[in-house]
Amino acid sequence: MTLSRRKLFRWIVPSATLGWLVRGQVQAAQPAQPALQNAVYRDGEPHFQLAADTSTAAATYSLGTTYSSGTVGAKLNRFVTIEDFADTNSANGNWAVAIKNAIDYARVNGIRNVYGANSYTISSTIVVEGLSNNGLNISIGRLVASSTWPKNTTLWDATPMLLIGDTVANITGLNLTINMLDGAGVADGIQATQYGFALSSIHIGDARNCVRVISNGNQQWPNASVQVSGDFWTANWLGIYLSRGTKGSSPISEGWKINVKFIANNRYGGILARGGSQYTQIRGDHDYNGRYLSLLQIDALDGITRGMKITNGTTQAEVLVGWQAQGQYWLAVMETKDVSAGNGGKSSYSVNDKLTSPTTTIRQRTITAVQTGGDNASATNYFDVLHDFEGEPFAKIQATMGYCSGIIGSLQFTSMILMQNSFQGITDNLRGLGVANSGTALSLYNRAVSDTPFANITSSFVNFQSKLYMQNRLYEGTGVAQTVTRSTSTYTTLFTLQPTATDRYLGEQNLYKVYIKTNYPGVCGEYLISVSDNTSDALQAHAVISNDGVFVWRVSGSNFQVRQEAADSIQFVANILRV
């Protein structure tokens, strides 16, 4: 039994230390647990001496041997370690075969736990396959791509360190933990293939130097509801890429739950979500991503789509994201250098440059504006999340991020985005509703249309920045209704108005427009009424339109009264508007 296996098992299952003999042997299969003597401490660690057992001799543990229930050997058979499968390949610096063999051995033998506490350099892809819905827990300390790893040329052609999936069934119940993942600047971390995986959990603590840490898009089956967690992902080309597959049966990537503590300083963004990844849930903090992106505002998309090569005659780049929003058209293109103004970079493209495609026939387009990371006044704006749903009916992403320095892309108004940063007043996007508060004014925005508020609310007023369109609905101040019976002498009070100091500028009277409508054909009225603080003459009314032939009206103190003789009863409704 190796020392690394011994230390690992002490850490995972402390009770296993009860099975270590002073000389590194374990008790062989036996019907009952031996009694314990006092622990002896060496180098600060406890070592236990087993009492003598005359029923069987001590023997070295052997992987694959069947041990009786309750023995140390039976406990050890519940997991395998990568070191158990070390071979000449691992001795020569390639642990890929040993890791693959450990996973396959566990799968075939119904073991649910594979551990490796050390650092493992690999020179070839590890394929995780054949698990179906049986589940497996894989825990690896550190995984590093070797210096001989195949070099990538684009964001899309890197060889993965782990490839998950097979042609038999969708893998579910996989719990994969890698404390540190290093792609040596040329490798993808994890890719899905064939049926891929779903209903699983992936934790990558520290991820760096990968092309894409996790990449979906090649699966041929729904790869949904995957939990992704981590600590710090940095210095990669891209953190996570989610998309539907290009073939197969509904190869969606919906409902992923991403919660990495800090995704920062990745070349082309932290998260790229495309069609098929609807309902993704994003948490954590995000900053300084997208430093190699140039954002180009152009006069029209007109056939320019993601994946297309474009050039201004000097520099050629691939369109990573193309979208339209608020009547504007934008491209995010991948440059081969850091162009962020925050790091002293500069875009290879300029305003008034003409764009064409060396690979596709398109109309020449003109650049009208250029943005790069860190080009605002505080050098703090970047492109962390790429919300790339152009051409989709909706996105419905749910993002609750402590800090995010920027989201770009289409259909953001179909998502629920709660985020904060140090330079934007309107970071929240609740299905397109933006909310900001200056301390004196609450402002509401329709972010699908404009970043200018459509409403401002203060302690003094509510202001709408557009016409009020009520269609055929009632526009009402105060509404009152009375049924007035026939009478030759008795007046009925329709409404009462008292003076109020609310909303006055000086000491002016209150002024009302009152509209009266009835159920008697053609009978209505309009009145201009003033109300003053003069108690002897508080209410004065002036008829603009009045059907005096059907009903009569008068003012009595603060009361507006009516009387009618035309019918047994008439229904009077007054709409009182203060002006």
ZAMARGU-4260 file (C-alpha; in steps of 0.2 Angstrom, whole numbers, plus 5000, padded with zeros to 4 digits):
<rodrens>
0) 5000/5000/5000 | 5007/5017/4995 | 5011/5031/5007 | 5000/5043/4997 | 4985/5031/4998
5) 4988/5029/5016 | 4988/5048/5019 | 4973/5051/5008 | 4962/5038/5016 | 4967/5045/5034
10) 4960/5062/5027 | 4944/5055/5019 | 4940/5042/5032 | 4949/5045/5049 | 4943/5029/5056
15) 4953/5020/5043 | 4969/5024/5053 | 4963/5011/5065 | 4969/4998/5052 | 4987/5003/5050
20) 5000/4992/5058 | 5016/5000/5064 | 5025/4992/5050 | 5013/4997/5037 | 5003/4980/5037
25) 4984/4978/5039 | 4975/4964/5047 | 4969/4952/5034 | 4950/4946/5032 | 4943/4941/5049
30) 4926/4940/5056 | 4927/4954/5069 | 4936/4971/5072 | 4951/4969/5083 | 4953/4978/5099
35) 4963/4994/5100 | 4978/4998/5110 | 4983/5016/5115 | 4989/5027/5100 | 5007/5031/5098
40) 5011/5048/5091 | 5025/5051/5078 | 5028/5067/5069 | 5012/5073/5076 | 5001/5060/5068
45) 4993/5045/5078 | 4998/5027/5074 | 4987/5013/5081 | 4993/4996/5086 | 4981/4982/5084
50) 4979/4969/5097 | 4986/4952/5093 | 4973/4941/5084 | 4977/4923/5083 | 4963/4919/5071
55) 4973/4925/5056 | 4990/4931/5051 | 4993/4949/5046 | 4994/4952/5027 | 4997/4966/5015
60) 4981/4974/5007 | 4979/4969/4989 | 4967/4978/4977 | 4954/4966/4970 | 4954/4954/4984
65) 4938/4951/4993 | 4938/4954/5012 | 4925/4950/5025 | 4913/4964/5030 | 4919/4975/5044
70) 4938/4973/5040 | 4950/4986/5035 | 4951/4978/5018 | 4933/4979/5015 | 4934/4997/5019
75) 4948/5000/5007 | 4938/4991/4993 | 4925/5005/4994 | 4937/5016/4983 | 4952/5016/4972
80) 4966/5028/4970 | 4975/5034/4954 | 4991/5027/4962 | 4984/5010/4962 | 4985/5010/4943
85) 5002/5018/4941 | 5012/5010/4927 | 5027/5014/4915 | 5017/5028/4907 | 5015/5037/4924
90) 5033/5034/4928 | 5037/5043/4912 | 5026/5058/4916 | 5009/5053/4908 | 4996/5049/4921
95) 4982/5048/4908 | 4982/5029/4907 | 4982/5027/4926 | 4968/5039/4928 | 4958/5031/4915
100) 4961/5013/4922 | 4956/5019/4939 | 4940/5026/4933 | 4936/5010/4922 | 4941/4998/4936
105) 4929/5007/4948 | 4915/5007/4935 | 4917/4989/4931 | 4918/4984/4949 | 4903/4994/4956
110) 4915/5006/4966 | 4909/5024/4967 | 4924/5033/4973 | 4940/5037/4963 | 4953/5048/4972
115) 4970/5055/4968 | 4977/5068/4980 | 4993/5072/4970 | 4998/5082/4955 | 4996/5072/4938
120) 5003/5077/4922 | 4994/5070/4907 | 4999/5069/4888 | 4983/5062/4881 | 4964/5064/4884
125) 4955/5055/4898 | 4939/5048/4892 | 4925/5046/4905 | 4912/5034/4898 | 4901/5019/4901
130) 4894/5026/4918 | 4876/5028/4912 | 4866/5033/4927 | 4876/5023/4940 | 4885/5038/4946
135) 4904/5040/4951 | 4913/5052/4962 | 4930/5057/4955 | 4942/5068/4965 | 4959/5074/4958
140) 4971/5085/4967 | 4979/5093/4952 | 4978/5090/4933 | 4991/5097/4921 | 4993/5096/4902
145) 5010/5091/4897 | 5022/5101/4887 | 5019/5089/4872 | 5000/5093/4872 | 4993/5096/4854
150) 4993/5115/4851 | 4977/5124/4847 | 4975/5137/4833 | 4958/5144/4838 | 4945/5145/4852
155) 4937/5130/4845 | 4950/5116/4841 | 4959/5113/4857 | 4961/5095/4863 | 4951/5092/4879
160) 4960/5085/4895 | 4944/5076/4900 | 4931/5070/4887 | 4914/5065/4895 | 4901/5054/4886
165) 4899/5039/4875 | 4887/5032/4862 | 4878/5021/4875 | 4868/5032/4886 | 4868/5050/4894
170) 4880/5050/4910 | 4871/5056/4925 | 4876/5056/4944 | 4894/5061/4940 | 4903/5071/4953
175) 4919/5077/4947 | 4931/5087/4958 | 4948/5094/4952 | 4956/5106/4964 | 4968/5113/4951
180) 4967/5112/4932 | 4981/5118/4921 | 4979/5117/4902 | 4996/5123/4899 | 4989/5137/4887
185) 4984/5124/4874 | 4971/5112/4881 | 4952/5113/4884 | 4948/5107/4902 | 4932/5097/4900
190) 4922/5093/4884 | 4906/5084/4882 | 4904/5071/4867 | 4891/5059/4860 | 4877/5057/4873
195) 4887/5068/4885 | 4882/5071/4903 | 4868/5079/4913 | 4862/5080/4931 | 4880/5080/4937
200) 4891/5091/4947 | 4908/5098/4942 | 4920/5107/4954 | 4936/5115/4948 | 4944/5125/4961
205) 4958/5134/4952 | 4957/5134/4933 | 4970/5142/4923 | 4979/5141/4906 | 4965/5132/4898
210) 4958/5137/4881 | 4940/5133/4887 | 4939/5127/4905 | 4922/5118/4901 | 4915/5117/4884
215) 4898/5110/4878 | 4891/5110/4860 | 4897/5094/4853 | 4884/5083/4863 | 4870/5074/4854
220) 4858/5072/4868 | 4851/5084/4881 | 4865/5089/4893 | 4855/5099/4906 | 4855/5103/4924
225) 4873/5102/4928 | 4880/5110/4943 | 4897/5119/4941 | 4907/5127/4955 | 4924/5133/4958
230) 4935/5145/4967 | 4946/5155/4955 | 4947/5154/4936 | 4959/5165/4927 | 4971/5167/4913
235) 4961/5155/4901 | 4954/5160/4884 | 4936/5157/4890 | 4928/5150/4906 | 4913/5141/4901
240) 4905/5139/4883 | 4887/5133/4883 | 4877/5129/4867 | 4866/5116/4859 | 4874/5102/4849
245) 4874/5103/4830 | 4866/5086/4828 | 4856/5073/4838 | 4840/5073/4848 | 4837/5089/4857
250) 4855/5092/4862 | 4852/5106/4873 | 4863/5113/4888 | 4849/5120/4898 | 4847/5124/4916
255) 4866/5124/4920 | 4870/5131/4937 | 4886/5140/4938 | 4893/5147/4954 | 4912/5150/4953
260) 4918/5162/4967 | 4928/5173/4955 | 4930/5172/4936 | 4943/5185/4931 | 4955/5190/4917
265) 4950/5177/4904 | 4954/5182/4886 | 4937/5181/4877 | 4926/5182/4892 | 4921/5172/4908
270) 4905/5164/4901 | 4898/5162/4883 | 4880/5156/4883 | 4871/5153/4866 | 4855/5146/4860
275) 4851/5129/4869 | 4858/5135/4885 | 4842/5144/4891 | 4838/5144/4909 | 4856/5145/4914
280) 4859/5151/4932 | 4874/5162/4935 | 4881/5167/4952 | 4899/5172/4959 | 4909/5188/4954
285) 4916/5192/4937 | 4928/5205/4932 | 4942/5209/4919 | 4936/5197/4906 | 4936/5200/4887
290) 4952/5209/4886 | 4955/5202/4868 | 4938/5207/4862 | 4935/5223/4851 | 4917/5228/4851
295) 4912/5236/4834 | 4896/5246/4832 | 4892/5245/4813 | 4878/5252/4802 | 4869/5235/4800
300) 4872/5217/4803 | 4865/5213/4785 | 4871/5194/4785 | 4886/5196/4797 | 4884/5181/4809
305) 4894/5173/4823 | 4909/5163/4817 | 4911/5173/4801 | 4928/5181/4797 | 4929/5199/4794
310) 4943/5211/4790 | 4946/5230/4788 | 4959/5227/4775 | 4973/5226/4788 | 4967/5214/4802
315) 4956/5199/4801 | 4946/5192/4815 | 4932/5180/4819 | 4915/5187/4825 | 4912/5179/4842
320) 4895/5188/4845 | 4884/5198/4833 | 4869/5206/4840 | 4856/5220/4839 | 4849/5230/4853
325) 4841/5247/4856 | 4841/5250/4837 | 4860/5247/4836 | 4871/5234/4828 | 4886/5226/4837
330) 4900/5214/4834 | 4912/5206/4847 | 4927/5201/4837 | 4942/5190/4844 | 4959/5199/4842
335) 4975/5190/4845 | 4982/5202/4857 | 4976/5211/4873 | 4967/5227/4866 | 4959/5233/4882
340) 4962/5251/4886 | 4964/5247/4904 | 4980/5238/4900 | 4986/5250/4888 | 4980/5241/4873
345) 4971/5247/4857 | 4959/5239/4845 | 4965/5235/4827 | 4949/5243/4821 | 4944/5261/4820
350) 4928/5272/4817 | 4924/5273/4798 | 4934/5257/4794 | 4925/5247/4781 | 4922/5229/4785
355) 4921/5215/4772 | 4923/5196/4774 | 4937/5186/4765 | 4927/5170/4766 | 4909/5176/4763
360) 4901/5188/4752 | 4893/5202/4762 | 4889/5220/4759 | 4903/5232/4765 | 4899/5238/4782
365) 4905/5254/4791 | 4911/5255/4809 | 4903/5269/4818 | 4910/5266/4836 | 4923/5255/4844
370) 4924/5249/4862 | 4937/5239/4872 | 4938/5233/4890 | 4943/5247/4902 | 4939/5261/4890
375) 4927/5270/4902 | 4933/5285/4913 | 4937/5273/4928 | 4945/5260/4916 | 4933/5247/4924
380) 4921/5241/4911 | 4924/5223/4904 | 4915/5210/4895 | 4912/5196/4907 | 4896/5187/4902
385) 4892/5185/4883 | 4873/5184/4882 | 4873/5177/4864 | 4855/5173/4859 | 4853/5182/4843
390) 4840/5173/4833 | 4833/5164/4848 | 4815/5167/4854 | 4822/5171/4871 | 4836/5168/4883
395) 4828/5167/4901 | 4845/5167/4910 | 4845/5170/4929 | 4860/5179/4934 | 4863/5185/4952
400) 4881/5191/4953 | 4889/5201/4967 | 4900/5210/4955 | 4900/5210/4936 | 4909/5222/4925
405) 4899/5219/4910 | 4886/5209/4900 | 4885/5210/4881 | 4873/5202/4868 | 4856/5201/4863
410) 4839/5198/4871 | 4845/5203/4888 | 4827/5210/4891 | 4821/5191/4891 | 4832/5187/4906
415) 4833/5191/4925 | 4849/5199/4928 | 4854/5206/4946 | 4872/5212/4946 | 4882/5226/4953
420) 4898/5236/4948 | 4906/5252/4952 | 4902/5262/4936 | 4885/5258/4930 | 4869/5266/4938
425) 4857/5253/4929 | 4865/5236/4931 | 4849/5226/4935 | 4839/5220/4921 | 4823/5212/4926
430) 4815/5205/4910 | 4821/5222/4902 | 4816/5233/4917 | 4830/5243/4923 | 4829/5251/4940
435) 4840/5265/4947 | 4839/5276/4962 | 4849/5292/4965 | 4843/5295/4983 | 4830/5307/4977
440) 4823/5300/4961 | 4818/5282/4957 | 4820/5279/4939 | 4813/5265/4928 | 4820/5260/4911
445) 4814/5249/4897 | 4832/5242/4893 | 4826/5234/4877 | 4822/5251/4870 | 4834/5263/4878
450) 4845/5267/4893 | 4835/5283/4896 | 4822/5282/4910 | 4804/5281/4905 | 4798/5286/4922
455) 4805/5296/4937 | 4798/5296/4954 | 4802/5308/4967 | 4793/5314/4983 | 4786/5328/4973
460) 4780/5320/4957 | 4779/5305/4945 | 4786/5309/4928 | 4783/5299/4912 | 4795/5302/4898
465) 4782/5298/4884 | 4764/5301/4880 | 4751/5292/4891 | 4742/5280/4880 | 4726/5273/4888
470) 4718/5266/4873 | 4699/5265/4877 | 4702/5263/4896 | 4695/5276/4908 | 4706/5290/4913
475) 4700/5294/4931 | 4704/5306/4945 | 4690/5303/4958 | 4675/5294/4953 | 4658/5296/4961
480) 4641/5289/4956 | 4623/5292/4962 | 4606/5287/4957 | 4595/5303/4957 | 4576/5300/4957
485) 4563/5312/4950 | 4559/5328/4960 | 4553/5345/4958 | 4562/5352/4973 | 4574/5341/4981
490) 4593/5341/4976 | 4604/5327/4978 | 4623/5330/4983 | 4633/5322/4969 | 4650/5326/4977
495) 4659/5337/4990 | 4675/5346/4987 | 4686/5353/5001 | 4701/5364/4999 | 4719/5356/5001
500) 4736/5363/5002 | 4744/5348/4994 | 4752/5351/4977 | 4750/5370/4978 | 4764/5381/4972
505) 4758/5397/4982 | 4741/5401/4990 | 4731/5398/4974 | 4714/5389/4974 | 4712/5371/4970
510) 4705/5369/4952 | 4695/5354/4945 | 4688/5348/4929 | 4673/5338/4932 | 4664/5327/4919
515) 4647/5321/4922 | 4639/5307/4912 | 4622/5299/4914 | 4612/5284/4907 | 4600/5296/4900
520) 4603/5297/4881 | 4613/5313/4876 | 4614/5320/4893 | 4631/5324/4900 | 4640/5339/4907
525) 4658/5347/4909 | 4662/5359/4923 | 4676/5370/4929 | 4676/5371/4948 | 4687/5381/4960
530) 4689/5377/4978 | 4696/5391/4990 | 4700/5392/5008 | 4686/5405/5010 | 4674/5396/5021
535) 4659/5407/5015 | 4662/5404/4997 | 4673/5389/4996 | 4666/5381/4980 | 4662/5390/4963
540) 4657/5381/4948 | 4656/5386/4929 | 4647/5375/4917 | 4657/5372/4901 | 4643/5360/4894
545) 4627/5356/4903 | 4610/5349/4898 | 4599/5360/4909 | 4584/5354/4900 | 4585/5337/4908
550) 4593/5341/4925 | 4598/5356/4935 | 4613/5359/4946 | 4618/5371/4960 | 4632/5373/4973
555) 4628/5373/4991 | 4643/5376/5002 | 4656/5363/4997 | 4643/5352/4989 | 4639/5350/4970
560) 4621/5345/4969 | 4609/5340/4955 | 4590/5338/4953 | 4580/5330/4938 | 4562/5328/4933
565) 4564/5319/4916 | 4563/5301/4922 | 4559/5291/4937 | 4578/5289/4940 | 4594/5294/4931
570) 4611/5287/4935 | 4624/5301/4937 | 4643/5297/4937 | 4656/5311/4940 | 4674/5310/4935
575) 4684/5323/4945 | 4701/5328/4939 | 4712/5340/4948 | 4721/5352/4936
</rodrens>
